[in-house]
Amino acid sequence: MTLSDGRILLLKRDDRSAALMGGNKVRGLEWLLGGVRAGETVVTVGSSGSTHALATATYANALGARVVIVRWNQHMNAAATRVDARIKQLAHVLDMRNVVAAYAFAGVTRLKRRAHWIPAGGASWLGVLGHVNAGLELSEQIARGECDLPTSVFVPLGTGGTAAGLALRFRIAGVRTRVVAVRVVPRIVGRVGKVLKLAHSTASVIERVSSQRIPRVERDDVVVEQRFYGGAYGRPWPGTADDDAVLSAGVVLDDSYSRKAYAAAVARQNHGALLWLTFDGRLLQD
C-alpha cells in the first residue's frame, strides 16, 4: 500500500485468515479449541465488543459446542456494536458490572459446567503457538519473494498473544524484525512484561517438546507504542491523512484495534514497516 509521502506500507491480510471469520484470534483458537467436542461447553471472557469472544463463539459453535461468554462493558463504536449483536446470536451471554466480577463468575461457571476454558484474548502459551505459526507463514511468503523482510511489524496490543508469538518467531528465525505493539487497552493489561512472559513460556514448551534450544525474546525485540490508546478501550482514534490509501487498498479498519495500529505505522515514518491487519472487515458488512 502506497502512502501519501510515497512510502510503502506492507499489509499482512490476517483478515483473510479463515472463511467463517478472519483476524488474528483465529490463529490461537486453532490450538485452543483442539480438544473441544460436540455437546461440550466453552467458557471465555471479554468486553461487550470483543472480537475474541465472537471468534470463540463462531468456531466453537462450528464444532457443535455450547458457548458461554461472561463480559464487561466497554466504549462502544460501530465495529463493537456489530460484534456485540453477533455474539448474542451465537452464545449465552452474561454481562457483569466490571472485569473482576466477570472473571469471578466465569470461574464458577467453568467449574460448575466442567467447561473448556479459553482465556481472554486467547492469551496463553497454547494460543501463542498459533501466532508463532502466523510468523512462520510470513517467513514463507518472504522466501517466495512475495514481499521483503520488514524491519518492523505493527500490531495492536491487547492481551499480548499476537505480539508474543510474532516476536518469538522472528527470534527463532534469527531476523532483526522488531514488533511494535500499539497499546489499545489500559496499561495494566497492555504491558511489555506480559508479552515477554507469554513468549518465554511458549519458548519453554517448544523447547521441551522439540528437545532443541529455543532462543528467548529479548526486551528490545518488542516496543510498546503508547500514544494511540485514546483514553479508553474502544474509543476511536482520529483518522490520518492516509485514510484514502486504506480505502483504495480495500482495507476496513476498526476503532478498537486496527485503526490505532495503522495510525502508529503511518506516524513512525520508517521504511520497511508492515501492518498486521487483525480485524475482519466483513463484520461491518450487512
N, C-alpha and C positions, 0 to 999 in steps of 0.2 A: 504494500500500500504506500503511495507517494504522498508525503505531507506537503503543506503549502510552501515550505522552505526548501523543498527538493530532497529532503531526507527520505530514506526508505525505512518503513516500519514493517518488520516481518510479523505475520499473524499465524499463530498455531490455532487452527479451527477446531478446538475441542468441543465447540457447539455441535459439531457433526460426528461426535464420537459414538453415537448409538441412534437407533431408529425411534424407539418409543420416546426417549428424552435424552438429549445430549448434555454436554457440560462436564466439568471436572468431577462431580460427585459420582458419576457412573464408574469412574476408574476404581475408586475404593470399594464400591458396592459389589463389583465383580468378585472380590475376595470376601467381603463381609457377609454376603448373602449365600455364600457357597454351601453352607450346611443346612439351609432352610428348606423345608419340605411343605407340600400342600397340606393345609389344615392347621399348620402351626401358627404361632403368634410372634410378631416382630414389634418391639418397642423401641422408640427413639424419642429424642427431644430436639427442640429448635424454636426459633421465633415464629411468629404468625405468618411470615412470608418466606420461610426457609426453603431454598431450593434443595437443600439436603433432605429435608423432610419429604418434599414432593418426590424426589428421585427414589427415596426409600420406599414410599408408598407405591410408586409406579412399578418398580421392579419386584418388590415383594408380592404385590398383587398378581403380577405375571406368573409368579411361582405358585400361586394358589394360597398364599398365606394371608392371615388377618393382620392388620397393621393398626397399632395404637400410637398416636403422636401426642406427647404432652408438651404444651407450648407456653411461651410468654409473649408479651406484646412488644412490638417494635414500631418505629416510624414507618408508616405505610406509604409506598409510592406505587406507580402504575404497575410495575412488574410484581411487586409484593402482593398487591391486591389480586392480580390474576393467579398467582401461585396459591394464595390463601383459598380462593374459590375451588381450585382443582384439588387441593389437599382434602377439603371437606367432602369431595365426591368419592375419594379413594380410601379414606382412613377414618377410624374412630378418633375424634379429636377431643382432647381435654385441655381447656385453657386455664392457666394458673395466673396468679397475680404477679409473680416475679420468677426469676431464674431459680432461686433456692427452692421455692415451693414446687416448681416443675420437676427438678431433679429428685426431690424427696418423693413426690407422688409417682414418678416414673420408676423409682427403685422398688416401691411397694407393688406396683402393677407388674413389674418384671418378675418378682418373686412369686406373686400370687398366681400368675398365669404360666409360670415356668417358660417364659418367653425368651426368644433370641434378643440380645441387647445390641443395639447399634449406637455407638457414642455420637455425641453432637458433631456434625460435620464429617462423621466417619473417621475422626482423628484418633487412630491407634496404629500400632506397628503393622497390623494386618491391612488396614486401609491404605497406609502409606506405600505398601508394596505395589498397589495399583498405580500410584503416581511415579514410582521408580520405573515401572513398565512404560508409562507415558513418556518419560525422558528417554527410554530406550527407543521408543518409536520415533522420537525426534532425531535421535542419533542415526537411525536407519535412513530417514529422509535426507539427512545431510550427506550420508555416504552415497546415496543415489544421485546426488547433485541437485536435489530439489531446492535447496537453499544453502547459504553459507552458515558456518558456525556462529551463532550470536555471541556477542560479548556480554550481554545482559538479557535476562528474561524477566519480564514484568508480570506479576501475578497478584491477584487480590490476597490479602492476608486476613483470614477469618480464624478458624481453629488451627490452621497451620499445616495440615496434611499435604496439600499440594506443594507448597514451598519446600517442605522437608523432603519429599520424595524426589523432586527435581534436583535439589541441591545434592542429595546423595548420589543420584545417577551421574551427575556431572563430575562429582568427586571420584566415583568408581571409574569413570571413563578417562580421568586424568586431564580434563579440559578446564580452562580457567573462565568458564562462563559463570557469571555472578547472578544469583537470584535476587531481584528487587521485589520485596514483599510489601505491597501497598496496603497499609492498615485500613480496614473498613469496620472494625469493631473496637470496643473500649480497650485501653492499654492493658488492662488486667488479663484480657484474652489474647490480644494480638502482640505477643512478646517474642523476641528473637530466641530467648531461652527455651520457650516451649517448642519452637521449630527445631532447635538443635537437639532437644531431648527426644523428640519423635524420630529425628534422623538417626540418632545414636542407637536407640532401642531397635530400630529396624535393621540397622547395620549389624547389630549383635545377633539378631535372629538369622539373617542371611549367612553370617559367618558360621554359626553353629550348624546350620543345615548343609552348607557347602564345604565346610572344613577348609575354607580359604580365607586368608586375611582380607578383610574389607576395610578400606580407608574410612576415616570418620570425617564428617562435615565439620569444617572449622568456622570460627566466628566471622572471618572475612568473606566466607562464601555466600553469606546472606546479609542483605542490607534491608532494614525496615524503613520504609518511606512513611513519614508521619503526617505530611502536610495535607493530605487529601481526604482525611476522615470525615470532615464536615460537621463534627459535633455530635453525631448520633448514628447508630447503625440504621441504614436505610434512608438517611437524609440525602437528598440529591446533591450532587456536585455540579456547579455551573458548567455549561458546555465550553468547548475550546474553539479556537479559531480554525481547527482542522476537522470539525464535525462533518463538513462536506466530504472529506476523504473517507470517513467511515461509511457514509451513505452510499458513495459511489462504489465502495467495495462490497456492498450488500451485507454489511455487518450491523447487527442490532445489539445495542448496549443496554444494560440495566443499571439503575441508580444505586443499587445496594453494593455491587461488586465491580463489574467490568468497566463502567464509565470512569470510576476512580483510578483503576489501574491504567486505563488508556490515557487519562489526563496526566498521570505521572510519567508515562512513557514519552509523551509529547514534550513535557516540561523539561525533561532531562537533557535534551539537546545533544544526545550522544548517538553516534553511528553504530550499527550492528545490534540494534535493540530488537527484541521480539516480544510481542504482546501475546500472552497465553489467554485466549478467549474462553472464559469459563461458563458463560451464560448462553443457554439455548434460546435464540430469538423467536423460535416458533411458539414459545409460551405467551408472546404478546400478539399472536395472530388469532383471529376468530376461527 
